[in-house]
Amino acid sequence: MPVSVKGDKELESTLSIENKCLRINLNENIYGTFAEIGAGQETVRNFFRVGDASGTIAKTISAYDKDFSDAIYGIEDDGRYVTENRLKSILSFETGLIENRISREKHPDKLFFSYANTVTTIDFAKKYKGHGWMGIRFQTQPEEEYSEIILHVQFHETLAVLQQITIGTMGVNLIHGAYYLHDDPKNLLMHLYDQLDKDQIEIDTINFTGPVFENVDNRLMSLQLVKNGMTDAVMFAPDGHNILPANVLYKRNILTLRGSFRPVTKVNMSMYEKSLKLFLKENKVNEDKVMVIFEMTLSNLRAEGEIDEKDFMDRAQLLCSLGQTVMISNFQEYYKVVEYFAQHTSERMGLTMGVNTFVDIFDERYYRHLSGGILEAFGKLFFKDLKVYLYPLKDPETGEIITSENLKVHPRMKELYKFFKDNGKVVDITDYDPSTLDINSREVYQLIVDGKTGWENMLPESTTQLIKEKNLFR
């Protein structure tokens, strides 16, 4: 029988990188290959240095030359090398190779793995900081189907040699975590930063797949990245798979709708549909390049204290069921969202919001930490080709419909507001559905929690059905 590969949680927190490598090397059943491209062979070097590596390393390769790489792993459709698809091609090839070349009859208890990374470190001009993909395919029982952990990293150090050391350290943490912490993915995620600082390297995408992780929802793992300060924003697709923000946003026209989506109401969908219609009419918007993002912030998820993971997953399920791409961010202020998107695109962007939210962004207290105060924030918010699509508000007391024409901001903000309004930065959504203006998401949520009726017609039909079928928010 194979040696157990379950870890001791108290032990994990005290292990050095050398200890982790030695622990792997001394396990006579863990055996695999290393393929590292773009930053030296920094991960496998750690295993060689501690000794007894012959029991762990079947092969190590660094196919730097593109022709050699293509000859071994094939040519990607997009011709690129630092991509998720390229990493998966490497992992698939290497696991196939070890299965074909190492006899199961001779080694019945071996737990095979393939570790790989494909990265680009900082350039000489220090214009591009560097990034990369890394991952592992591994077994925890002989001959079982492979499980897989794949992640994307952004480097923050300013020397290539430091980035090489960092990727090597995280690579060791990943291999060790795969074998000794796979039964606790959240803990595994935290230990990827052992002997590292979050200022050195950022993990902005991670996915767990395979039999070992069959009960893991990757959307929840995305939340952990932001919650633990490993990145500022993550995204997942309608299928629940975590996706790299840079790939989704690159050179796209972006329309963003921020909300609690607890649950998604007809107001949310009306805001989305009507603002998208206006956005597509803009001169600088290409329909084929439009990306709509439904955003939730950590502060929103923490509205009632510590983050409730079930509550988060209920919201995520509803948004995904409606075919939406979701972003979880640590950006409380809107200008930070725009700055983040501007890293990936110079195309026109749009923000969809209700009147209350729009009035709130003119509150000076949110910008006291900026040396330029609210003027600096608004300079960052509107310096790009951005417009705000404003959904009207119905005054609950008077019944008055409030739009950009009659909303009230603080007297000191009147001229600032007038400047942006007169320059066409604020666009009213005029073809709204009047029946949606009386819907209050907090009231809807409370009705659901209390097991009462009367909320069903306030939500999209499919959302109502899903809430009932899966007993969400209860």
N, C-alpha and C positions, 0 to 999 in steps of 0.2 A: 504493500500500500504506500502511496506517496506521503511524504512528510507534510504535516499540516502547514498551511500558509495563512492562517489567521493570526492577527497581531494582538498585542497587549497595548491598550490605549495609554496606560501610564508610561510604558516603555517608549512608545513612539515619540513622545514629546522630548525625550532626552537623547535620542540617537543623533550622532553627527553624520555627515555625508559619508565619511569613511566607514562608520559602523553599519550604515545601511548597505553600502556596497559589499562589505564583508559578510553581512547577514545573507544577502542574496547568493554570494559566491559559495558560501558554506552549505547552502541548501542543495543537496545533490540532485534534486529533481528539476530545478528551474534552469532552463537551457534555451538559448536563443541567439538572435542576430541583431546587429546594430547597423543602421544606415543613416549617416549624418552628412548633410549637404549644406554648405554655405557658411559654417562657423567652426570649422575644424571638427575633430572627433572628440569633443570635450566631454560628452557623457561617458562613452566607453573608457576614456582615459582614467576616469575615477575608479572603474572596476579593475583595470590593469594594475593600478598603483598599489591597491591594498593587498594584492596577492590572491592565489587560488582562483584566478579568473578562468583557468582552463575548464573548470567544471560548469561555468556559466556561459561563456562566449563561444558560439559555434563559428561565427564569422563576423567581421566588421568591415564596412566599405564606406568610401567617401567618393562618390562619382561626381567630381567637380566639373569635369569637362562635359559640356552639353551633349556632344555627340556620343560620348560614352554613356551618359545618363539615358539618352533616348534609345540607344541600342539595348540597354538593359531593361528599362521600365516602359518603353514606348513613348510616343509623342502625344502630348495632351492636345485636345481640340483647339484650345485657345493659345497654344504655344508657350504658355507660361510654366514656370518651375516652382514658384513659391505660392502654391495654392493647395486647398484642401483635396482636390481631385488628385494632384500629384502625390501628396502624402499617402492617400488611400491606394494609389497604384503601387507605391513602394511597399507598403505594408502587405498588400495582397501578394505581390511577387515574392517577397522574402518569406512569408509564412508558407507559401506553396513550395518554396525551395527547401526549407528545412523539413517539411513533411516528406518530400520526395527523397531526400538524401540521408535522413536519419531513420534507421530501421526501428519500427515499433516492437518487433520481435526481440531485438537486442536491448532496447530501452523502453520497456513497457510502462514505467512510472514517470517518464519525462513529462514535464509541463512546459510546452513550447511557448515562446514569445518572439515577437519582432518589434523592436523599438526603432522609430525613425523620426528625423526632423528635416525640414527643408526651410532654410531661413536666409535672409539677407541682412547683414549687419550695417551699421552706420557708414555712410560714404565719407570720402576724404573731405569733401566740402561741408560736411555736417548738415546738409540740407535735408536729407532723409534719415530719420533715426533708426530705421530698420524694423523688421517684423518677421514673423515666421509661424509655421505650423509644426506641431509635434504630436506624436501619438504612439500608442502601444496596442498591439493585438496579442492576447494572451489566454492561456488556459489555467484553470484552477483544479481541473481533474484531467487525467490522461484521456486523450481522444475526444474530449468534449468540444462542442462548437466554440469558436473563438469569441471572446468578448473584446470590446474595443473602447478606448478613451482617446478622443481627439480634441485638441485645443489650439487656439490661436493666441499668439502673444505679440505685444508691442514693446519694443525696447525703449527705455528712458535714459539709460546711461550714455555718456558722450564719447566713449572710447570703445572701439571694436573689440579689443582684448578683454575688456570688462564684460561686454555683452556675451562673448564666447564662454567665459567662466560661468556667467549667470545661466545660460541655456544648458550648460553641462550640469549645474547643480539642480536645476528644475527637472532635468531629464532623469537624474537619479531618484529624486523625490517621486516622480511619476511611476517609474518602474517599481520602486519599493511599495508605493501606495497601491498599485494595481494588485500586488500579491498579498500584502498584509493589511490593507484597509478597504478592500473591495466591498466588504459587507456593510460599510458605513461611508457612502459616497460624500456626504457633507464633511465628515472628518478628513477624508482623503483630500478633498479640495483645500481645506485649511493647511494640510501638511505639504502641499505643493510649494508653499512659501517657507519651509524650514530652511534656516541659514540664509534667507533672502529677505529683502525689504520690498514693500510694495512700490516704493519709488524707483526701484531698479527695473521692474518688469511688470507689465499689465496683462492679465488674462481677460480677453473680452468676448470669447466664445468657447464653450465646451459642450461636448456631447458624449453620453455614456450609452453604449448599445451592447447587445448580446445577452446570453442567458444569465450571467451574473447580475446584470442590471435590469432584468425584465420588469422590475417593479419601480424603476426610477423614472420620474417624469422630468425631462430635461428642462422644461420651463421653470420648474422649481430650482434646478441647479443654476439656471440663469439668474434667478432672484438672489441666490447666495452670493454670486459674484459681485453684485452691486451692494448688497447688504453688508458684505465683509470688506468693502472698500477695495476690491481687486480691480474694479473698473467703474467708470461713471455711467455707462449705459450698455444695455444688452438688447438684443432683438430675437424674437422667435416668429416663425412662419405659421400660417394657418394649420399646418399639420403638426405643430407642436415642436418641430425641430429647431434648435437654436441656429441662428444664421449670423454671419459676420457683417456687422453694420457697414463697414467700408465697402463691401461688395454690393450691398443693397442700395446704398446712397450715392455711389459714385456717378457723378455727372447727371444726377436725376433732378427733375422738378419735384419738390417735396411739399406735400400738404399734411399738416399735423393737427390732430385733434387731441387735446389733453382732457382727461376726466377721471372720475373715480370708477365709472362703469360698474356700479354696484347697485343694481344690475344695469345692463345696456337698455336704455329706454327708447321710445319713439323719438324723443327729443334728440338724443345722441345721433340716431340714424338720419333724422331730418337735417341736422346740422352738417353731417358728413355729406349727404347726397346733394344738398343745395349749395354748399361751399365748393364741392368738387365741380359742379356744373359751372359756377362762376370762374373757378380756377382754370378750367379747360378753355375758357373763352379768352384768356389773357394772351397777348401777342407773343410773349416769350415762353409760352408753355407748349411743349410737344407732348401730345397725348400718349405716345409710345414710351415716353421717358418719365411719366408721372408715377410717383410712389406715395401712397397714402399711409401714414403712420398713426396708429392709436397709441397714445402715450399715457403711462401711469408713473407717478413719481413715488419715491420712497416715503416722502412726507405724507403723501395721500394714503399710502398703504399703512402708515403708522398713525393715522388720524385718531384711532381709539386706543393708542398705546403700542405695545409690541406687535410686530407683524404677525397676523394670523395666516398661516400657510394655506389652510383649507379655504379661507375666504379669498386669498389670492388666486388659488387654483380654480375656484368657482368663476371668478371674473375672467380668468384666462380662457377657460373652456368656452364661455359665452362668446368672447371676441373671436376666438379661432373658429367657432361654429358658423360665424357670420362671414368667414373668409378674410379676416383682417390680419395684417402684420402688426405686431405689438412691440412697443419699446418700453422697457423699465429703466428709469433714469434717476440720477441723484441731482438733477437740475431743478432747484426750486424756482429760480427766476427764469422767465422766458428767454431773456437775452442769452443765457447759457445754452439753451437748446439751439438757438440760431447759430451761435458760435460753433457748436459741435457739428451741426450739419454743414456749416461753411468749410470745415476741414475736408469735406469730401465732394462738395459741389459748389460751383459758382452760378448755377442756374437759379431761376426765380423760385422763391419759396412762399408758402402761405401758412398762416396760423388761423385756425377756426376756433372761435371762442364766443361765449355768451357775454351779455352786457355787464353783468356783475363781475366777471373775471377781468374784463377789459378795464373797467373802472379801477379795479384793485391794483393793476400794474402801474397806476399813477400814484401809488402810495409811496412816499419818499423813504419810509422806514426800512423798506426792503433793500435799499441801496446805500445805507450808511457806511458799509464796509468798503465802498468804492471811493477813491480820492475825488473823482469827478461826480459822485452822487448819481442822481437820476439822469442827469444829462449824459454822463458816460454810459449808463445802462442803455438809454434809448439810442445813443449813437451806435452801440453794438447791435441793438435789436433791429434797427432800420437801415444800417449802412449797406446791407445787401439789398438786392432787388426783391423786397418782401412786402406782402400785403396782409392785413388782418381782415378776415371775413367775419362780420359781426352778426350773431343771431339775436333777435330782439327779446326783450323781457317784458312780461306783463306784470304791472304793479298789482300785488295781491289785494291792496286796499282800495285803490281808485279804478283799477282795470285799465289804466293808461298803458299803451304800448310804447316802450322806451327803445329808441334806436340811437344811432350816432348823432342825430339831429337834436335830440332833447335830453341826452344823458347828462348827468352832473358830475364834474370832477372838482377837486379842491380848488378854491379860487387862485392859488399860486400856480396851478397846473393848467389853467384855462388857455393861456397863450401857447404852451407847449402842445397841448392837445389840438388846438386850432391849426398849428403848423402842420402836423401830420395829417389831419383831416383834409385841409385845403390842398395838400399835395397828393391826394389820392391814395394814401397809405391805408385808409380805413374804408372798407366796402360793406354796405349793409346788405344782408340777405333779405330780400323783399318778398320772395315767393314762398315764404314759410307756411307751415301748416298751423293755423290758429289753434286747433284743438290740442296741439302739443304743449302750448304755453302754460297750461294748468298742471302739467305733470311735474311732480317733485320726486326726484330719485330717492331721497331719504325717506319720504313717506312710503314709497313703493317698497323699499327694502324692509321697513318696519312691518308692513303688512305681511310680507313673505315670512319674516322671522317669527311673527306671532301666529302664523298658520291661518291667517284670515284671507278672505277673497276680496275682489274688487280691484286688484292690481293687474289682472291678466291682459286687459285691453290697452294698458299703458306701455306694453312692450311689443317688440316684433313677435309675430306669431311663433316663429321657430324658437325664439328665446324663451317664451312662456312654456312651450312644450318641453324644452330641455330642462328648465328649472324643475318642472313637475316630475319628469322622468328620473332625474338624478338627485332629486331632493336637495338642490343647491341652497346655500345660505341658511341652512338649518342644522 
